[in-house]
Amino acid sequence: MSTLEQLKAELKALGAEYAKIKTLPESERKDFGQKINDKKQEIINKIKALESEQTSANIKPIDITAPFGINSNPIAIETGSKHPLMVELDRVIDIYSRMGFGVVESRQLDDEFHMFDALNFPKGHPARDGYDTFRTEEGFIPPAHTSTMQHRVLKNYKKNLDNNGQIAVVIPGRVFRNEDVDATHEHTFYQCEGIFVSKNATFAEMLGVLKNFFETYYGQNLKIKTQPGFFPFTEPSIELLIEKPKSLGGKGDGWLEMLGCGMIHPNVLKNAGIDPEQYKGFAWGGGIDRLVMLKYQLNDIRYFESAKLDFLKEF
């Protein structure tokens, strides 16, 4: 008989001891009953400890590093994949990196100065409201555009100019706007900002960089054109359009508006301690979500944040 079986037999035998209580003088019954209860509890505790020990010994260890199966019993495990937005964002960064641009990640929370003041937005200017900005109770701002990093990049990389170099940085990041959500508008999306500053940066150089990016991204030669735009932090400001690529069904007769850009406003350079008489720069910013929607012919931007597995499995 095992120890566990012996203990259970002892517990069962205590039933006869309880029957003796009524045969004892009344003055002895309390002490006798207490001893029997203590003995019963002691046996129960020993039984629980042994049962727990045996249960633990029967559990097989799990190899958490194994990609498939647990020991000799294989199970089906569905592996994950990168989100389509992250796949395209990596591709965008790779193209700019091969063009010589460094990468600085944007913030998730910023302040009024970097969001507006440093970017030449006058106090009370209606353009501040035009970004449908979220604000926390403490006054912080979830960035409405990756341009919120421009001032930091210009200040942090100013030393490159002091050494007769240049500033060449792209800034990918998530942005937030207080939008009414529908098929073409989301409160959360991704942008990629670009900044270039040197002694002789030109408007034509900016168009060359952007044309090269889109031709590399779509894998074909493309025509581009511009139309007037307005951004307080660039002057002149334009919107860049490309001819619809063949991969998107283009036949040379359609145009797609892709991003806003322009020469960095002298006030923005001054705010960062850069002399606009000595240095020039250009900047641009465009949405990653739009690139993905065009590439995969998607008709609803809400798919990206919906966490629908059926949609994500397509990628």
N, C-alpha and C positions, 0 to 999 in steps of 0.2 A: 504494500500500500504506500502511495506517495505521501509526502508531507502534506500536500494540499488536501488529499482525501482524508488523512488522519485528523486534520483540523476541522473539517466538515463533520466528521463522525463525533468529535468532542463537542461541537456546537449542538448537534442533535441530542447528545446524551444529557446536556444541561436541562432539557425539558423535564426529566425525572427529578432533578434537584429542586426545581420550582414547586413540584408536587409535595415536597417535604415541608414546605413553609407552614402549611395549615396544621401540621402535626406538632409543631414546636410551641412552647409557651409564648404568650403574646409579647413578653419582654425581649425575647431572642429573635423574633421574626424580622425586625428591621435590619439588624446587623447581618443576619444570614442572607436576606434578600439583596443587600447592597454588595456583599461579596460575590454572589452569583452574577449580578449585573456587571460588575467589574470584570469578572472572568469571561463573560460573554463578549463584552466589548473588546477585550484583549485578543480573543480568538478571531473576531470579525476583522480587526485591523490587520492581523497576520494573513488572513485569507485574501484581503484586498491587495496587500503588498505583493504576495506571490502571484496573483492573477495579473497584476500590472506588469510585473517582471516578465512573465511568460508571454504576454501580449507584445511587449517591446522586442523580445527576442525573436518573435515570428515575423516582424516587419523587415522586409528586405530593403537595403539602402538604395536610393535613387541616384543615378548618375546624371546630375543636372547639366553636364557638359555634352551629353549625348544628343545629337540632332534628331534621331529617330529611335523610338522604342525605349522601354524600361527593362533593363536586364535582358532576359530571353523572350519577353513578351512584346513584340513590336506593336506600335500604335501609329495611327496616321496623324501627322502634325502638319498643319498648313503654314508654310513659311510666308512672311510678309514681303513687301516690296516698297520702294520709294514712292512717295506721293508724286503725281505727275508735275505739280508745281515745283517740287524740289529737283526733279530730274531736269526740267528746263532751266531752272535757276542755276544749277551747276553748269549747264551748257553755256549759258550767257556769261557767267563768270570766267569760264575757260577761254572763251573767245576774246574777251577783254584782257585777260591775263597774258595771252599770247601776243597781244598788241602792246604790251608793256605797262599795263595798269595794275597798280596794287589794289588790294581789297580791304575795306573797313566795314564791319557790320554795323548796321543802324541800331538805335536803341528802341526799347519797348515803351519807355516813359521819358518825357522830356519837360522842358519849361518854356515859358512865354518868350524869353529872350532868344533861345536858339530856334524856336519855331517861327517867330515873327520879327522881333526887333533886329537881330543880326542879319536878317535877309531883306532889310530895307522896306518892311511894312510899316508905314507911319501909324502912330497911335490913332485909334478910332477909324482907321481906313476900312471901307467896306470889304476889301479883299480878305481881311481877317475872318469875316463871317462867311465868306464864299467857300471856305474849306470845310464847313459843317463840322467844326472841331469838337471832339469829346473833351471833357475836363473832369478831373477828380475833385472831391470836396476840398482837398489840400491845395488845389490850384495847379496841379501837374497836368500835362497833356500827353495822351497817347498820340504819337506823331501822325499827322495827317499826310505827310510826305517825307521822303527820305532826304529832302533838302535840309531838314532839321540838323543834319550832320555837317553841312557845308562849312560853317564857321569853325568847328573843331578841326576838320581836316585842313583847312587853310592855315590855321594857327599851328597845328602840330607838324605840318610838313613845310612850313615857311623856311626852315633851315635848308631845305633843298635848293630854294631860290638863292639863298645867301651864298651857296657853294656853286653858283652858276649852273644849277640844274633846273628841274621843273617839278611841278606837282601833277601827278597822273594817278587818279584813284577812282574806283567805282565803289558804290555803297549799296549793297543789296539789303532789303529789310521789309518787315511787315508794317503796314500802315493802317490807320483806323479813321473812318469818317462816319458821321451821324447821318447815314443815308437811309432812305426808304428802300428796303431790299426788294428787288425784283430780278428778272432774268438777266439784266445788264448792269445792275448796281448791287454792291455788297458793302457791309460795314467794315469788313476786314479783307485786305488783299495785299499783294506784294508789288514792290517797285524796285527798280535799280537806277540809282543816281550815278552820274559821271561828272568828274571835275578835272579840268586840265588848265594849268597856269604856267606861263613861261614869259620870256621877254618879248617874244614875237608871235604869240598865239594869234591865229586869225579865224575869221568866220569860215573861210574856205577850208581851213584845216579841220574845223569841227564837222563840216559836211562830209569831208573825206573819211573821218573816223566812223561816222554813223553809217555812211554808205557801205564801207568795208564790213562793218558789223552785220548789217542786214543781208548783204550778199553772202557772207560766210554762213550765217544762220540758215538761210534758205537754199544755199548751194547753187546760186545762179547770179548772173549779172542783172542788176536792177536799175531802173531809172528812179530818180527821186525828184521831188519838187517841194516847195515851201509855201506857207501861207502865213499872214501876220498873226501874232499871238500877243498875249500880255502876261508877264510874270514880274512882280516887283523886284526880283533879284537878278534879272537879266535885262540887258538893253543893247542892241535890239533883241526882241523876243520873237520866236517863230514856232510854228508847228510843222513837223516833218512828215511828209507823205511818201510812200513808196508805191511803185506799180505792183499790182496784185501778183504775187509769185505763181509760177506754173503749178507748184505743189498744192496751191489753194484754189486751183481752177482758173488762174489768171490767163488772159489771152491778149495782154497788152493794151486793154481798153478800160482798166479800172484802177482806182487809187485807194490806198488804205492809210488813214492817219495813224501814226505809230507813237509819237511822243512830242513833248515840248522841249525847247532848247533855246540857247541864245548866248550872247557874250555876257560874262559875269559883270554885274553893275559895279561901277567904281566905288559906290558906298559900301558894298559887301566886302570888297577887297580892303578898304580902309578900316572897316570894323575888325578885320583880322590882322591889322598891322602891316598890310602889304601896300606899297606905293603904286596906285593905278597909273601914275605917269611913267613908271618904269616897267610894270608888268601888266600883261593882259591875260584873260582867261575865258574859257567857255564851259558851260555846264548843260546837262540834259537829264531828263528823267522819264521813264516809261514803265508801264505796267507789265508784270510777268504773266498775270492771269490772261491778259489780252493775247499775248503770244501763244499761250497754250490753247485758248479757245479757237484761235485761227488755225493753228496747226492741226488740231484734232476735230475741227468742224463742230465744236460744241455750241449749243444755243442757250445755255443757262449757266451763269457764273456761280450760282448757288451750289452747284454740284461739288465745288472744291472744298467747301466747309461743311458739307452735309454728313460726312462720315458714312456714306452709303457704300457698303462693301461691293454691291453689284457694279457700281460705277468704278470704284477703285480697281476691281479685278480686271477691268478692261485694259489696264496698263501693266 
